[in-house]
Structures are given as C-alpha cells and as structure tokens.
C-alpha cells in the first residue's frame, strides 16, 4: 500500500503539529507492514533538501520540482481549487495523509486521511493568527466532507470535532502523541550540568517549554511566579524555553518588566532536541498553564524525565496527565502560585508526583501510536 504524505511540515523546525507528524511517521516506517510512505514536497528546481527523516524500506521522498511551491499553496488557500495533489506528485497513491488540519483535493480513487489536532481556532479564535483563522475556518468543513477518515490526538478533540461538524465518531480515530522513552528519561547530574552551562540556567529553576504565544498563558505564569514568597523566588528562577510564536508583545513586555524589578527569568530560546531531556531533568518543577491544548506534549515529556508537573484542567490535559499532576484553572493565577509553592516546599508531595508522572508517561509510546496509524490506513482498503 503506497501512502503519500503532504510534506511541508517535515521540512520546518519541529514543534507541535510538525513534531507529531515527523515522529509518528518515523515510528510507523520502522514497523513490519505493507504500508510504504512517500513524503511529497514542492521544491525549487535548484534546491536539494536534506531528508528530515532518514529513508527506510518503508519511507521515501518525492520532490516536486515542476510546480513552484508558493504558487500551489497560494492558489489553494485563496480559491480552494487546484490540480488534485496526487496528480501534482505525478504518482498513484492508494491513500494520502494530511497532517495539518486541511486535506487537499485528490483524484477520486485515492483515499484521504486528515489529522485535525484540535479546534482551538473555533474555541479560542483570539489565540489564532488571522491568516490561519480565515484559511482554516473557510476550508475545514469542505475538507472534512471530502476525506475518508479523520485522525485526532485526544478524546476531547474527537468529541469537539464530532459535535461541531456533525461527524460520526466512527469516522474519527484518536492516535495520541507518544514519548520516545529512549530520549525522555531522567538524566544524570553531569549531563544536566552541561546543559545548564550551555544555556546559562540557574542552579534551581521552574520550567516552561513551548512556543511563546498567548494561548500558552505565559503571562499568567509570569504573574504567578512574581507572587511567590520571596524566599522561593530567591532560590528558584523561572526558565521559559521554546521557539518564537506570534502576538508575543505582551509576553515579552511582562518579562522585561519583571526582570527590571529583579526577578530571575531566563529565556534560552529554541532548545536543541538533544538538550531538551536534560533541560527537563534539571528543573525542580514544570508548569504548563495553557488555556487550551489538543494534546500537550511538554507536560508528558517532563513527567518522563521525573519532574513534578502543574498543568491546567481544561481541554485534553486531564486525559494526558491523569492523576499524576496538580491541575489548576488556567485563569486562576493565585492557584498557580499556591500550587508552585506547595510543591517546592513539600518534598513528599514532589516525590509522589515524580513517581506518578513516570508511571503516567510510560502509558504513551510512539510505537503504539504508529501501530494505530498503520491500522487506520490498512482499514481504508
């Protein structure tokens, strides 16, 4: 079975949706199955991009050089019409997989599967870039009507998609994000020290990791940190790591304000993938007070590294963290402060959360998620 993949996400810096796509496909391509993946990507004629995932017996790439990438995507965005995508790739596929919310048109004989990670653009449009909001809102319903199956990343998202778009739940499969346990596990002191030196981190710190954008409620976290008792703030800095998102002016303004008043806040920026487990492992506490998540990988990664976690009680987060984290209302800044103070001041509570977190994280693996993806594709036959 030959499965094409719309591959624009695969050649971007991995975060969120792109991380899910690349990691899931990499795991699925290592399984012994009849499914062979081909990542399709528009490239300019003189470009020779490096494959972001090493080709395997079940994974290869097809670079489309005859059609400028910007032209294809812009015409599709503006008109929702174009040459079927499998024709552009000049190859017959049994099925095509779209990881980024919207499925492009295909020939009738080609099955299609789309991954809709969440409905944040519906639930919280103020947290979505205007161009993406307009594009997704306009095309989502038509995209859903043309696909053969939908994948999403949590039971919460499945229910929201089913309710909002009147989609039978049988047409939607939940495939959770996973954890690569070979990478995400508690790291030794020497590795943590090396990471701390590389990114100029405090000896003890509270950690947030994710894109710097409003939906993550980073301003709320900053305000909660500022309200911690003085003795805790003097001992624990706040490390906010992650790539640049959008509409971040208020976040950086708040950071500047707090740093000017003496608060120990560190922004190491984008973290190299090989350093992330040590960055988690070196933290005393991980806090993720997001307003809404389709899944929420960072709290699970932090748990796998043996770190106590505080997260919000909304959207998919309760099903991801189970009873292994302290859950708070995202809008309740005093509750975030109190939860941080409790964990940092209570070694027994922190140790209990560490053990529960390790057990919870062990329930998620990319290998299991990859098996589910293969089943969805094989069931299309």
C-alpha positions in Angstrom: 0.0 0.0 0.0 1.5 3.3 -1.1 0.7 6.3 1.1 1.6 9.8 0.1 2.1 12.5 2.7 1.8 16.2 2.2 5.3 17.0 3.5 5.6 20.8 4.0 5.6 20.3 7.8 8.5 17.8 7.6 11.0 20.5 6.4 10.2 23.0 9.1 11.7 23.4 12.6 9.8 20.8 14.6 7.2 22.0 17.1 3.7 20.9 17.8 2.0 19.6 14.7 5.3 19.1 12.8 6.8 17.1 15.7 3.8 14.8 15.8 3.9 14.3 12.0 7.6 13.5 11.8 7.8 11.4 14.9 4.7 9.3 14.1 5.8 8.6 10.5 9.3 7.8 11.6 8.0 5.2 14.0 5.4 3.8 11.6 8.1 3.4 8.9 10.1 1.1 11.1 7.2 -1.4 11.6 6.9 -4.5 9.6 3.8 -3.7 7.5 2.6 -3.4 3.9 2.4 0.4 4.1 5.0 2.4 2.3 5.2 6.1 2.9 6.3 8.7 0.4 6.7 12.3 1.7 5.8 14.7 -1.1 7.3 18.2 -1.1 7.4 21.1 -3.5 10.9 22.4 -4.0 12.5 24.9 -6.3 14.4 23.2 -9.2 17.9 24.1 -7.9 17.2 23.0 -4.3 18.4 19.7 -2.9 16.8 19.5 0.6 18.1 17.0 3.1 15.5 14.4 4.1 14.4 15.3 7.7 13.9 11.6 8.5 16.3 9.0 7.2 14.7 7.0 4.4 13.9 3.4 5.3 12.4 0.4 3.4 9.0 1.9 4.1 9.8 5.6 3.8 11.0 7.7 0.9 10.7 11.2 -0.6 9.3 12.7 -3.7 10.4 16.2 -4.6 8.0 18.1 -7.0 10.2 20.5 -9.0 7.9 21.4 -11.9 5.5 23.5 -9.9 6.6 26.4 -7.7 5.5 25.6 -4.1 4.3 29.2 -3.3 2.0 29.1 -6.4 0.3 25.9 -5.4 -0.3 26.8 -1.8 -1.4 30.3 -2.5 -3.9 29.3 -5.2 -5.3 26.6 -2.9 -5.6 29.0 0.0 -7.4 31.7 -2.0 -9.6 29.6 -4.3 -9.7 26.1 -2.6 -9.2 24.7 -6.0 -6.3 23.2 -7.8 -5.0 20.2 -9.6 -5.5 17.1 -7.4 -2.5 16.8 -5.2 -1.6 13.3 -6.2 -1.5 14.4 -9.8 0.9 17.2 -8.9 3.1 14.5 -7.4 2.8 12.6 -10.7 2.3 9.3 -8.9 -0.6 7.0 -8.0 -1.2 6.5 -4.3 -3.6 4.2 -2.6 -4.1 6.9 0.1 -2.9 10.3 1.0 -2.2 11.6 4.5 -2.5 15.3 5.5 -1.2 16.2 9.0 -2.0 19.9 9.1 -5.8 20.2 9.6 -6.8 20.6 5.9 -6.9 17.9 3.1 -6.1 19.0 -0.4 -8.2 17.7 -3.3 -7.3 14.3 -4.7 -8.4 12.0 -7.5 -11.5 10.0 -6.6 -9.7 6.7 -6.5 -7.2 8.0 -3.9 -8.3 7.7 -0.3 -7.6 10.5 2.1 -6.9 10.9 5.8 -6.6 14.2 7.6 -5.2 14.9 11.1 -7.2 17.6 13.0 -5.3 18.2 16.2 -7.8 20.4 17.9 -10.5 23.1 17.4 -8.5 25.9 19.0 -9.4 28.2 16.1 -13.1 27.7 16.9 -12.9 27.6 20.7 -10.4 30.4 21.1 -10.2 32.4 17.8 -8.4 35.2 19.6 -5.4 32.9 20.0 -5.1 32.1 16.3 -3.3 34.1 13.7 -5.8 35.9 11.5 -4.5 34.5 8.2 -4.6 30.9 9.6 -8.0 31.6 11.2 -9.6 32.7 7.9 -8.0 29.9 5.9 -8.9 27.1 8.4 -12.4 28.4 9.1 -13.2 28.7 5.4 -11.9 25.3 4.3 -12.4 23.0 7.3 -16.0 21.9 6.6 -15.3 21.2 2.9 -12.1 19.3 3.8 -14.0 17.1 6.3 -16.6 16.3 3.8 -14.1 15.0 1.2 -11.9 12.9 3.4 -12.4 9.2 4.1 -11.2 9.3 7.7 -10.1 11.8 10.4 -7.3 11.3 13.0 -7.1 13.5 16.1 -4.9 13.4 19.2 -7.3 13.2 22.2 -10.7 12.1 23.2 -11.5 15.7 23.9 -10.7 16.7 20.4 -12.7 13.8 18.9 -15.8 14.9 20.8 -15.4 18.5 19.8 -14.9 17.6 16.1 -17.9 15.3 16.2 -20.2 17.8 17.9 -19.2 20.9 15.9 -19.1 19.4 12.4 -21.7 16.6 13.0 -19.1 13.9 12.1 -19.9 10.3 13.2 -17.5 9.3 15.9 -16.8 6.1 13.8 -15.1 8.4 11.2 -12.6 9.7 13.8 -9.7 7.8 15.4 -7.7 9.0 18.3 -4.0 8.5 18.0 -2.2 10.0 20.9 1.1 11.7 20.9 3.8 9.5 22.3 7.1 9.7 24.2 10.4 8.4 22.9 11.5 6.8 26.1 15.0 6.2 24.8 15.4 10.0 24.9 13.0 11.2 27.6 14.1 9.8 30.9 15.8 11.2 34.0 19.3 12.4 33.1 22.4 12.2 35.2 23.9 15.2 37.0 26.8 15.6 34.6 24.5 15.9 31.6 22.2 18.4 33.4 25.2 20.5 34.4 26.5 20.6 30.8 23.0 21.7 29.7 22.8 24.3 32.4 26.1 25.8 31.4 25.3 25.8 27.7 22.1 27.8 28.2 23.2 29.8 31.2 20.5 28.4 33.5 20.0 28.9 37.3 21.1 26.2 39.7 17.4 25.7 40.6 14.5 26.6 38.3 10.9 26.3 37.5 10.4 25.4 33.8 8.0 26.1 31.0 8.6 24.8 27.5 6.6 25.6 24.4 6.0 28.2 21.7 5.9 31.8 23.0 2.3 32.7 22.2 -0.8 33.9 24.0 -2.6 30.5 24.2 0.1 29.1 26.4 -0.9 31.6 29.2 2.7 32.6 29.8 1.7 36.0 31.1 -0.4 34.2 33.8 2.6 32.0 34.7 4.8 35.1 35.0 2.3 36.8 37.2 2.0 33.7 39.3 5.8 33.4 39.7 6.0 37.0 40.7 3.7 36.3 43.6 5.7 33.5 45.1 7.2 34.1 48.5 10.5 35.9 48.4 12.5 33.0 49.8 11.3 30.7 47.0 12.0 33.3 44.3 15.5 33.8 45.6 16.1 30.1 45.3 14.2 29.2 42.1 14.5 31.1 38.8 11.9 30.8 36.0 13.1 29.3 32.7 10.8 29.9 29.7 12.2 27.9 26.7 10.8 27.5 23.3 10.6 28.9 19.8 9.1 32.2 18.9 5.4 32.1 18.3 3.2 35.1 17.4 1.5 38.0 19.1 4.1 37.9 21.8 4.5 41.6 22.6 2.6 41.4 25.9 4.6 38.3 27.0 8.0 40.0 26.4 6.8 43.2 27.9 5.9 41.4 31.1 9.2 39.6 31.1 11.1 42.9 30.7 9.0 44.4 33.5 9.7 41.6 35.9 13.4 41.3 35.1 13.8 45.1 35.6 12.3 44.6 39.1 14.9 41.9 39.9 13.1 38.7 39.1 15.3 35.8 37.9 13.7 34.9 34.5 15.8 33.2 31.8 14.8 32.8 28.1 17.2 30.4 26.4 15.1 30.4 23.2 14.8 27.4 20.9 16.3 24.3 22.5 18.3 21.7 20.5 16.4 18.4 20.6 19.3 16.6 22.1 19.4 19.0 25.1 15.7 19.0 25.9 15.6 15.9 28.2 18.5 17.4 30.3 16.7 20.7 30.5 13.6 19.0 31.8 15.6 16.8 34.1 17.3 19.8 35.7 14.1 21.5 36.7 12.6 21.4 40.1 9.1 21.9 38.7 7.4 22.1 35.3 4.4 24.4 34.8 2.1 24.3 31.8 -1.0 26.6 32.5 -2.3 26.6 28.9 -5.8 27.9 28.1 -6.4 25.1 25.6 -4.5 22.1 24.1 -5.3 19.4 21.5 -2.9 17.2 23.4 0.1 18.9 25.2 3.4 17.0 24.8 5.6 19.0 27.1 3.9 18.0 30.4 4.3 14.4 29.4 7.9 14.8 28.4 8.6 16.5 31.8 6.9 13.6 33.6 9.0 11.1 31.7 12.1 13.0 32.9 10.9 12.6 36.5 9.8 16.2 37.1 6.6 17.2 39.1 4.1 18.9 36.8 1.4 21.6 37.3 -1.0 22.0 34.4 -4.4 23.4 33.5 -7.6 21.4 34.0 -9.0 22.2 30.5 -9.4 20.6 27.1 -7.3 17.4 26.7 -4.9 18.0 29.5 -6.7 15.9 32.2 -6.7 12.8 30.0 -3.0 13.3 29.2 -1.7 13.8 32.8 -4.3 11.7 34.6 -3.8 12.0 38.4 -0.1 12.5 38.1 -0.1 16.3 38.0 -1.6 19.2 40.0 -4.4 20.6 37.9 -5.5 24.2 38.2 -7.8 26.7 36.4 -5.7 28.4 33.8 -7.3 31.8 34.7 -6.7 31.4 38.4 -3.3 33.0 38.9 -3.3 32.7 42.7 -4.0 28.9 42.3 -0.9 28.6 40.1 1.2 30.4 42.7 -0.2 28.2 45.5 0.5 25.0 43.6 4.1 26.0 42.8 4.7 27.0 46.4 3.2 23.7 47.7 5.4 21.5 45.5 8.6 23.5 46.1 8.0 23.4 49.8 6.8 19.8 50.2 9.4 17.2 49.3 7.0 14.3 49.9 4.4 15.9 47.5 7.1 16.5 44.9 8.4 12.9 45.2 4.9 11.5 44.9 4.2 13.5 41.7 7.6 12.3 40.3 6.7 8.7 40.7 3.1 9.1 39.4 4.4 11.1 36.5 6.9 8.4 35.4 4.1 5.8 35.5 1.7 8.0 33.6 4.3 8.8 30.9 5.0 5.1 30.4 1.5 4.7 29.1 2.4 6.7 25.9 4.7 5.5 23.2 5.2 6.3 19.6 5.5 2.6 18.7 1.9 2.1 19.9 0.7 5.2 18.2 2.4 4.1 15.0 0.6 0.7 15.1 -2.7 2.6 15.3 -1.8 4.7 12.3 -1.0 1.6 10.2 -4.3 0.1 11.2 -6.2 3.3 10.1 -4.5 3.2 6.7 -4.9 -0.5 6.2 -8.6 -0.3 7.0 -9.1 2.1 4.1 -8.5 -0.7 1.6 
